[in-house]
Structure formats: C-alpha cells, structure tokens
Amino acid sequence: NTNFFPFGNEAEDILSYLSDDGSRAILLSTGFVFYGTTYTTVFLNNNGDLSFNNGFSDFSPDPFPISTPLIAPFWADLYTGYFGSLWYRVTRDSGVIERIREEVASAFPELTTFS
C-alpha cells in the first residue's frame, strides 16, 4: 500500500525485542524538541507510545497531562511476545522527514509552526 511508509528489513529498520510492557532506549543523533525541552534519547515502549526521560510500561491510557513526557499515537495493552512486530528507525533522510512533515501538516492544519 503506497499510503504506508516503507518498513521492515527492506527499509533497514530495526526489529525491537518482543516483550510485554517493555521499553527500548534509542539515542537520537540530534536533539528532539518536545514542549520546549530538548531530548537526545527517546524510549520506544511496546504499548504504542514514545516516552522521554525513562521507559513507560503503563498499558491503560490515562487522561493527559501525565507526569511522563509522552507521545501516544496508539496507547494500548499490546503484547508482542507471541505475535506481531515492533519496528523502528532513526533517519536523517530528507525525503522521509519531508513526507512526515506533510502528513502531520495535512492531519493537523492548525499546527502552523510544526517543522
């Protein structure tokens, strides 16, 4: 499907370990600014979210704001120990970054300062 970003082995993505409520620290080559704070590490959490400062294993979504800085596009009780895969990549590919910028701008037109 052309609506998806390429992913998996063919896109040179990294397969995260399979677990329940696990987290993996990912070092970023440049800082990521999130609500005015620059982070150089993000935690990929098996329950469908990215956190900063520490891994995050909560599997039941809570109303925001919460004490952990969190990006939660699919916060749910996921278990990849038997089935499913969690892939990730850190990229500086300008084509991929521009496509992401366009997708976010299209979905959230009120975010005029997103870059």
C-alpha positions as CSV (number, residue, x, y, z in Angstrom):
1,N,0.0,0.0,0.0
2,T,1.5,3.3,-1.0
3,N,0.0,5.1,2.0
4,F,2.4,3.4,4.3
5,F,6.0,4.3,4.8
6,P,8.3,1.5,3.8
7,F,9.2,-0.5,6.9
8,G,10.9,-3.7,8.0
9,N,14.1,-5.4,6.8
10,E,13.7,-3.9,3.3
11,A,13.8,-0.3,4.8
12,E,16.7,-1.2,7.1
13,D,14.5,-0.8,10.1
14,I,15.4,-2.4,13.5
15,L,13.2,-5.0,15.0
16,S,12.6,-4.3,18.6
17,Y,12.7,-7.2,21.0
18,L,9.4,-9.0,21.7
19,S,8.0,-8.5,25.1
20,D,5.1,-7.4,27.3
21,D,5.3,-3.8,28.5
22,G,8.9,-3.4,27.5
23,S,10.9,-0.3,26.5
24,R,13.9,0.3,24.4
25,A,16.1,3.4,24.7
26,I,17.0,4.9,21.4
27,L,19.8,7.5,21.1
28,L,19.0,10.4,18.7
29,S,21.7,11.9,16.6
30,T,20.2,15.4,17.1
31,G,18.1,16.7,19.8
32,F,14.3,16.4,19.6
33,V,12.4,19.4,21.0
34,F,9.2,18.4,22.7
35,Y,7.2,21.1,24.6
36,G,10.3,23.3,24.9
37,T,12.7,20.6,26.2
38,T,15.4,19.0,24.0
39,Y,15.8,15.3,24.4
40,T,18.6,13.1,23.0
41,T,17.1,9.8,24.0
42,V,13.6,8.5,23.3
43,F,12.1,5.3,24.7
44,L,10.2,3.1,22.3
45,N,7.6,1.4,24.5
46,N,5.8,-1.8,23.5
47,N,2.4,-0.4,24.4
48,G,2.3,2.0,21.5
49,D,3.9,5.1,22.7
50,L,7.2,7.0,22.9
51,S,8.4,8.5,26.2
52,F,11.2,10.7,27.3
53,N,13.4,10.6,30.5
54,N,12.5,6.9,31.1
55,G,10.7,3.9,29.8
56,F,6.9,3.8,30.3
57,S,5.1,0.5,30.8
58,D,1.6,1.7,31.7
59,F,-0.8,-0.1,29.4
60,S,-4.1,1.6,30.4
61,P,-4.4,5.1,28.8
62,D,-4.9,7.9,31.4
63,P,-6.1,11.4,30.6
64,F,-3.4,13.9,29.8
65,P,-1.5,15.6,31.3
66,I,0.5,12.9,33.0
67,S,3.9,13.2,34.7
68,T,5.9,11.4,31.9
69,P,6.5,13.3,28.7
70,L,4.8,11.0,26.2
71,I,3.8,10.8,22.5
72,A,1.0,8.2,22.4
73,P,-0.4,7.5,18.9
74,F,-1.6,4.1,19.9
75,W,-1.5,3.6,23.7
76,A,-3.0,0.2,24.4
77,D,-2.2,-3.1,26.1
78,L,0.0,-4.6,23.4
79,Y,1.8,-7.9,23.8
80,T,4.4,-8.8,21.1
81,G,5.8,-11.8,22.9
82,Y,4.0,-14.3,20.7
83,F,2.7,-12.3,17.7
84,G,3.4,-9.0,16.0
85,S,6.5,-7.0,15.4
86,L,7.6,-3.5,16.5
87,W,10.0,-1.9,14.0
88,Y,11.7,1.4,14.3
89,R,14.3,3.6,12.5
90,V,16.1,6.8,13.2
91,T,16.6,8.7,10.0
92,R,18.0,11.9,8.6
93,D,16.7,11.1,5.1
94,S,15.2,14.5,4.0
95,G,12.6,12.8,1.8
96,V,11.2,10.7,4.7
97,I,11.3,13.7,7.0
98,E,9.5,15.9,4.5
99,R,6.8,13.3,4.0
100,I,6.3,13.1,7.7
101,R,6.1,16.9,7.9
102,E,3.5,16.9,5.1
103,E,1.4,14.1,6.8
104,V,1.3,15.9,10.1
105,A,0.5,19.3,8.4
106,S,-2.3,17.6,6.5
107,A,-3.8,15.9,9.6
108,F,-3.4,19.0,11.9
109,P,-3.6,22.1,9.8
110,E,-4.0,24.3,12.9
111,L,-0.3,23.5,13.8
112,T,1.1,26.2,11.6
113,T,4.5,26.2,13.3
114,F,5.2,22.4,13.0
115,S,8.5,21.7,11.4
